[in-house]
Amino acid sequence: MHEISFKKLRVILLDRDGVINQEPGPILTPEQFIMIPKSSEAVARINAQGWKCFVITNQAAIARGDLNQAVFQEITDKMHHELQKSGARIDGQYFCPHHPDWENGKRLTEPKQCSCRKPGTLMLEQASSEHGFAPDETVFIGDTTTDFAAASGWGTPSIGDNFLINLSCLNY
């Protein structure tokens, strides 16, 4: 278990599906991307604290062939637009387009692992390297065991997604 030191905190890492937006299943079109109520306000509060905010997300639908990178970018653009309505912003996004059982829309006969897919830590390491922050300056907010395992594997604390919603309601 990693402790959170708010004195050192500079960066919040967020999973996307199920934390920022509703997750009824894979998000395959911009129309399916629906913000979780109050998540934009929570991200705005993160921004107001001066903390950097990055999205770290697995996107297996790309490997399965159900989603291409152009539509993924349209979904990302919609996320940014929805966040901006509340004065919120994401400072960067890292995504894994892989799945161990799929590649380019075809089911693999042998599983193929990658380092970036959570619970792997490559996306966290990449964000850290590119933006100059360390695990002890970071908290990961997620909604699945793979999010929590990635955070733990990288050496940063994690918090369940309900914290993000509660953050939007705090008065400070």
Rosetta blueprint (number, residue, H / E / L):
1 M L
2 H L
3 E L
4 I L
5 S L
6 F L
7 K L
8 K L
9 L L
10 R L
11 V E
12 I E
13 L E
14 L E
15 D L
16 R L
17 D E
18 G L
19 V L
20 I L
21 N E
22 Q L
23 E L
24 P L
25 G L
26 P L
27 I L
28 L L
29 T L
30 P H
31 E H
32 Q H
33 F L
34 I L
35 M E
36 I L
37 P L
38 K L
39 S H
40 S H
41 E H
42 A H
43 V H
44 A H
45 R H
46 I H
47 N H
48 A H
49 Q L
50 G L
51 W L
52 K E
53 C E
54 F E
55 V E
56 I E
57 T E
58 N E
59 Q L
60 A H
61 A H
62 I H
63 A H
64 R H
65 G L
66 D L
67 L L
68 N L
69 Q H
70 A H
71 V H
72 F H
73 Q H
74 E H
75 I H
76 T H
77 D H
78 K H
79 M H
80 H H
81 H H
82 E H
83 L H
84 Q H
85 K L
86 S L
87 G L
88 A L
89 R L
90 I L
91 D L
92 G E
93 Q E
94 Y E
95 F E
96 C E
97 P L
98 H L
99 H E
100 P L
101 D L
102 W E
103 E E
104 N L
105 G L
106 K E
107 R E
108 L L
109 T L
110 E L
111 P L
112 K L
113 Q L
114 C L
115 S L
116 C L
117 R L
118 K L
119 P L
120 G L
121 T L
122 L H
123 M H
124 L H
125 E H
126 Q H
127 A H
128 S H
129 S H
130 E H
131 H H
132 G L
133 F L
134 A L
135 P H
136 D H
137 E H
138 T E
139 V E
140 F E
141 I E
142 G E
143 D L
144 T L
145 T H
146 T H
147 D H
148 F H
149 A H
150 A H
151 A H
152 S H
153 G H
154 W H
155 G L
156 T L
157 P L
158 S E
159 I E
160 G E
161 D L
162 N H
163 F H
164 L H
165 I H
166 N H
167 L H
168 S H
169 C H
170 L L
171 N L
172 Y L
